[in-house]
Structure formats: structure tokens, C-alpha cells
Amino acid sequence: MPSTGDALRERLDLLVAGITALRHDGRFHEPNLDGTPGDYISFDAWEWPQGVGLYGLVRLWQFTGDPAQVR
């Protein structure tokens, strides 16, 4: 049975993989304020939701120091 720390790390690894694999598939039409197409899902565009996710990823990397998270 994995320790609590190992189990938490496995879950965080799954979370990071899921966040970074998200892609905008066009199902949601949420234009930006200037009318341009919005992409609030992937890291291909830059809006505040991606910034919040990126902040969390950077804090995780700062805590773990895992070079695999800098990809």
C-alpha cells in the first residue's frame, strides 16, 4: 500500500497530465470581449483560467523541484 505522500503524488501527477492535455474542441462558443474566438480550455491561448492553472503548476514545481514538470 503506498504511503499518503506517494498516493498524493500519484494523484497530482494525474492532475497535471489532465490539465496539460486539455484541448479546445470548439464545443463552447465563448468569445473574448473584443469578439475574437475564446479558448478557455487549453494552454494555446492566454486568459485568466489558464493563468490560474499555470500558477498552480508552477507552485507544485517549486514545491517538488521535479524537472519532469518543466516540459
C-alpha atoms as an extended CHARMM CRD file, in Angstrom:
* protein
*
        71  EXT
         1         1  MET       CA              0.0000000000        0.0000000000        0.0000000000  PROA      1               0.0000000000
         2         2  PRO       CA              1.5140000000        3.3780000000       -0.9900000000  PROA      2               0.0000000000
         3         3  SER       CA              2.1690000000        5.9530000000        1.6840000000  PROA      3               0.0000000000
         4         4  THR       CA             -0.0650000000        9.0110000000        1.8990000000  PROA      4               0.0000000000
         5         5  GLY       CA              2.6540000000       11.1200000000        0.2870000000  PROA      5               0.0000000000
         6         6  ASP       CA              3.1020000000        8.6570000000       -2.5710000000  PROA      6               0.0000000000
         7         7  ALA       CA             -0.6510000000        8.4490000000       -3.1410000000  PROA      7               0.0000000000
         8         8  LEU       CA             -0.9240000000       12.2340000000       -3.1510000000  PROA      8               0.0000000000
         9         9  ARG       CA              1.9560000000       12.4900000000       -5.6070000000  PROA      9               0.0000000000
        10        10  GLU       CA              0.2970000000        9.9530000000       -7.9320000000  PROA      10              0.0000000000
        11        11  ARG       CA             -2.9350000000       11.9780000000       -7.8740000000  PROA      11              0.0000000000
        12        12  LEU       CA             -1.0820000000       15.2330000000       -8.5040000000  PROA      12              0.0000000000
        13        13  ASP       CA              0.7270000000       13.6290000000      -11.4530000000  PROA      13              0.0000000000
        14        14  LEU       CA             -2.6470000000       12.5930000000      -12.8990000000  PROA      14              0.0000000000
        15        15  LEU       CA             -3.9900000000       16.1140000000      -12.3570000000  PROA      15              0.0000000000
        16        16  VAL       CA             -1.0020000000       17.7050000000      -14.1110000000  PROA      16              0.0000000000
        17        17  ALA       CA             -1.3180000000       15.2760000000      -17.0300000000  PROA      17              0.0000000000
        18        18  GLY       CA             -5.0130000000       16.0680000000      -17.3320000000  PROA      18              0.0000000000
        19        19  ILE       CA             -4.6190000000       19.8550000000      -17.1490000000  PROA      19              0.0000000000
        20        20  THR       CA             -1.8190000000       19.9980000000      -19.6890000000  PROA      20              0.0000000000
        21        21  ALA       CA             -3.6350000000       17.6640000000      -22.1110000000  PROA      21              0.0000000000
        22        22  LEU       CA             -6.8250000000       19.7360000000      -22.2880000000  PROA      22              0.0000000000
        23        23  ARG       CA             -7.6220000000       20.9940000000      -25.7790000000  PROA      23              0.0000000000
        24        24  HSD       CA            -10.3060000000       23.3360000000      -27.0630000000  PROA      24              0.0000000000
        25        25  ASP       CA            -12.5690000000       21.2580000000      -29.2960000000  PROA      25              0.0000000000
        26        26  GLY       CA            -14.9680000000       24.0230000000      -30.3440000000  PROA      26              0.0000000000
        27        27  ARG       CA            -17.9660000000       22.8080000000      -28.3380000000  PROA      27              0.0000000000
        28        28  PHE       CA            -18.2430000000       26.0290000000      -26.3620000000  PROA      28              0.0000000000
        29        29  HSD       CA            -18.6670000000       29.4050000000      -28.0290000000  PROA      29              0.0000000000
        30        30  GLU       CA            -17.3630000000       31.9460000000      -25.5310000000  PROA      30              0.0000000000
        31        31  PRO       CA            -15.8400000000       34.8590000000      -27.4460000000  PROA      31              0.0000000000
        32        32  ASN       CA            -13.4070000000       37.2640000000      -25.8440000000  PROA      32              0.0000000000
        33        33  LEU       CA            -14.6310000000       40.7710000000      -25.0370000000  PROA      33              0.0000000000
        34        34  ASP       CA            -13.2220000000       42.0300000000      -28.3470000000  PROA      34              0.0000000000
        35        35  GLY       CA            -15.2270000000       39.4160000000      -30.2910000000  PROA      35              0.0000000000
        36        36  THR       CA            -12.2880000000       37.1660000000      -31.1740000000  PROA      36              0.0000000000
        37        37  PRO       CA            -12.7690000000       33.4300000000      -30.5810000000  PROA      37              0.0000000000
        38        38  GLY       CA            -12.1740000000       32.4420000000      -26.9680000000  PROA      38              0.0000000000
        39        39  ASP       CA            -10.2510000000       29.3950000000      -25.8000000000  PROA      39              0.0000000000
        40        40  TYR       CA            -10.6870000000       28.9670000000      -22.0690000000  PROA      40              0.0000000000
        41        41  ILE       CA             -9.6990000000       25.3150000000      -22.0340000000  PROA      41              0.0000000000
        42        42  SER       CA             -6.1790000000       24.7920000000      -23.4140000000  PROA      42              0.0000000000
        43        43  PHE       CA             -2.8560000000       26.4890000000      -22.8240000000  PROA      43              0.0000000000
        44        44  ASP       CA             -2.7900000000       27.5230000000      -26.5140000000  PROA      44              0.0000000000
        45        45  ALA       CA             -4.4730000000       30.8290000000      -25.6140000000  PROA      45              0.0000000000
        46        46  TRP       CA             -3.9230000000       33.0880000000      -22.6630000000  PROA      46              0.0000000000
        47        47  GLU       CA             -6.8200000000       34.0900000000      -20.4440000000  PROA      47              0.0000000000
        48        48  TRP       CA             -7.1930000000       34.0970000000      -16.6770000000  PROA      48              0.0000000000
        49        49  PRO       CA             -8.3000000000       30.4080000000      -16.3520000000  PROA      49              0.0000000000
        50        50  GLN       CA             -5.0460000000       29.2710000000      -17.9530000000  PROA      50              0.0000000000
        51        51  GLY       CA             -3.1480000000       31.6780000000      -15.7080000000  PROA      51              0.0000000000
        52        52  VAL       CA             -4.7110000000       30.1650000000      -12.5930000000  PROA      52              0.0000000000
        53        53  GLY       CA             -3.8160000000       26.6610000000      -13.8010000000  PROA      53              0.0000000000
        54        54  LEU       CA             -0.2930000000       27.7050000000      -14.6920000000  PROA      54              0.0000000000
        55        55  TYR       CA              0.1670000000       29.3320000000      -11.2840000000  PROA      55              0.0000000000
        56        56  GLY       CA             -0.8200000000       26.0590000000       -9.6060000000  PROA      56              0.0000000000
        57        57  LEU       CA              1.5650000000       24.0860000000      -11.8160000000  PROA      57              0.0000000000
        58        58  VAL       CA              4.4410000000       26.4600000000      -11.0400000000  PROA      58              0.0000000000
        59        59  ARG       CA              3.7600000000       26.2750000000       -7.3000000000  PROA      59              0.0000000000
        60        60  LEU       CA              3.7230000000       22.4640000000       -7.4990000000  PROA      60              0.0000000000
        61        61  TRP       CA              7.0280000000       22.5120000000       -9.3760000000  PROA      61              0.0000000000
        62        62  GLN       CA              8.5280000000       24.9100000000       -6.8130000000  PROA      62              0.0000000000
        63        63  PHE       CA              7.4360000000       22.5730000000       -4.0170000000  PROA      63              0.0000000000
        64        64  THR       CA              8.6340000000       19.3300000000       -5.6040000000  PROA      64              0.0000000000
        65        65  GLY       CA             11.5620000000       20.5350000000       -7.7330000000  PROA      65              0.0000000000
        66        66  ASP       CA             10.6770000000       17.7670000000      -10.2010000000  PROA      66              0.0000000000
        67        67  PRO       CA             12.3270000000       18.5830000000      -13.5540000000  PROA      67              0.0000000000
        68        68  ALA       CA              9.7670000000       16.4120000000      -15.3710000000  PROA      68              0.0000000000
        69        69  GLN       CA              7.1300000000       19.0580000000      -14.6020000000  PROA      69              0.0000000000
        70        70  VAL       CA              9.0160000000       21.6520000000      -16.6330000000  PROA      70              0.0000000000
        71        71  ARG       CA              8.0030000000       20.4070000000      -20.0470000000  PROA      71              0.0000000000
